[in-house]
Amino acid sequence: MSQSTPSAIVVGAGVVGLCAAWSLARRGAAVTVVERGSVPEPRAASCDHHRMIRLSYADPGYCARMSEAYAAWEALWADLPGGGTRYYHARGVLTLSRGEGDWGDRARAAMDVAGQPYERLAPGEIAARFAHLEPSNVTYGFLSKGGCLMANHILTDLAERLRGQGATILEQSPVAAIDAEAGEVSLADGRRLSADVVVLAGGVGAQALAPDLLPDLWARRTVILYADPPEDLAEAWATAPAWTDLGGDGDLWGLPPVEGLPLKLGCGAFGIPNPDPEDRTMRAEEMQRMLDAYRGHFRGIERFRIRWGQANHFTCAPEDRFVLRRRARLWAVSADSGHGFKFGALSGEDVAAAALGEVSEAEAARRMAARPA
Ligand SMILES: Cc1cc2nc3c(=O)[nH]c(=O)nc-3n(C[C@H](O)[C@H](O)[C@H](O)COP(=O)(O)OP(=O)(O)OC[C@H]3O[C@@H](n4cnc5c(N)ncnc54)[C@H](O)[C@@H]3O)c2cc1C
């Protein structure tokens, strides 16, 4: 690696690639980002109005790591033109439990292990404070830090900031191959680039470029539904928190209305592994199924008005952990498994620190996988 100004190529301009590029540039590297589409690219897992950030995790490792994740975002936002409010709406996150050992209960236990603060709520308090909910059969809930990360604002402003710092961002430039030993990246149009380090953050496209390093990843299709609540509940929704799991086996999560957007309904159980790469439309029956999944949880769900649905793909790794693997000059990263946006700034820091030799590969990989030291 050249001592004075190391050079780096980042393949993929999703949240992980752009944050890694920012962290590499901050450390003095000359950075080129190569993206097959645009920034933000609609096929990227990172592309949407918003993504949830939450402390509430059933895994104590990722739960504990959220403190560092917030600190990394704050450092990044301080360098962007919009200030924190353009990038984050702190609405809090509500988690409910319907019985011992369900996801909500395990998430509360993980908060205890990780030493993260939360407010425990009895069923009566939940009913009194959240008029948009139908909290039947709920044994307890808890409210913790979190809210909406404005994903597309973050991606757009981050790319602009990188350009302003002298980084090159090549859009509409699909990468065809990477030579890890030479640090060479071949584009589909025949151009070749080389650098001291290459970071592969290609999301669902990464495995094809480094099958030996990332043999165990797979894609998952998921759907989300944007909808408006009935008018008589609009006031209750205006201050409602985000939610991650409403108790039992529902795997329901979503975001309240912010910035004039409709609310966003998700359900982890609706994911489909190894989808057709072109299957990116949410079908009418999937929209209805989403609303049905919320019956008994949200008041007036039968009167919600569908605005639009989205289908997108993300990349899974074993145990839903993040992976960072190296061969020669190539660093392949997958910090996704459907929960990676919130860690984007922190993942970028970890990747950059490892790629520039500040921390060992093993240490960076351990941190990203949220495994104990
Ligand atoms: C519907 C949905 C909801 C989600 N909700 C949340 C949430 O609420 N909170 C949360 O934290 N996470 C959430 N996630 C997960 C989160 O969005 C992802 O973990 C994160 O965005 C992954 O970022 P990435 O940069 O690794 O991948 P991506 O965003 O997919 O970026 C990869 C980039 O690489 C590019 N690329 C691929 N192949 C090539 C190639 N050959 N050449 C050049 N470029 C290439 C792609 O075009 C893309 O832009 C959600 C994901 C989805 C799909």
The ligand as a Gaussian input file, in Angstrom:
#p B3LYP/6-31G(d) Opt

LIG

0 1
 C      -37.621000      -3.687000       2.188000
 C      -36.454000      -3.614000       3.121000
 C      -36.623000      -3.085000       4.390000
 C      -35.533000      -2.997000       5.248000
 N      -35.703000      -2.405000       6.462000
 C      -34.629000      -2.150000       7.238000
 C      -34.775000      -1.385000       8.414000
 O      -35.878000      -0.940000       8.746000
 N      -33.655000      -1.140000       9.155000
 C      -32.433000      -1.612000       8.794000
 O      -31.456000      -1.354000       9.507000
 N      -32.256000      -2.337000       7.667000
 C      -33.330000      -2.613000       6.889000
 N      -33.177000      -3.313000       5.727000
 C      -31.859000      -3.822000       5.382000
 C      -30.958000      -2.720000       4.846000
 O      -31.658000      -1.933000       3.922000
 C      -29.723000      -3.369000       4.234000
 O      -29.092000      -4.123000       5.248000
 C      -28.700000      -2.354000       3.720000
 O      -29.321000      -1.355000       2.972000
 C      -27.660000      -3.101000       2.885000
 O      -26.811000      -2.155000       2.285000
 P      -25.681000      -2.592000       1.273000
 O      -24.918000      -1.361000       0.944000
 O      -24.943000      -3.775000       1.803000
 O      -26.443000      -3.183000      -0.001000
 P      -27.230000      -2.425000      -1.156000
 O      -27.963000      -1.274000      -0.642000
 O      -27.984000      -3.452000      -1.911000
 O      -26.080000      -1.846000      -2.066000
 C      -25.330000      -2.620000      -2.957000
 C      -25.027000      -1.774000      -4.178000
 O      -24.129000      -2.504000      -5.014000
 C      -24.505000      -2.295000      -6.356000
 N      -23.972000      -3.380000      -7.147000
 C      -24.352000      -4.685000      -7.136000
 N      -23.643000      -5.391000      -8.041000
 C      -22.806000      -4.516000      -8.633000
 C      -21.837000      -4.650000      -9.682000
 N      -21.597000      -5.814000     -10.281000
 N      -21.165000      -3.534000     -10.053000
 C      -21.376000      -2.326000      -9.460000
 N      -22.298000      -2.156000      -8.494000
 C      -22.996000      -3.234000      -8.084000
 C      -26.023000      -2.272000      -6.285000
 O      -26.615000      -1.672000      -7.430000
 C      -26.272000      -1.502000      -5.007000
 O      -26.400000      -0.113000      -5.235000
 C      -34.254000      -3.455000       4.840000
 C      -34.088000      -4.010000       3.581000
 C      -35.161000      -4.074000       2.712000
 C      -34.952000      -4.623000       1.327000

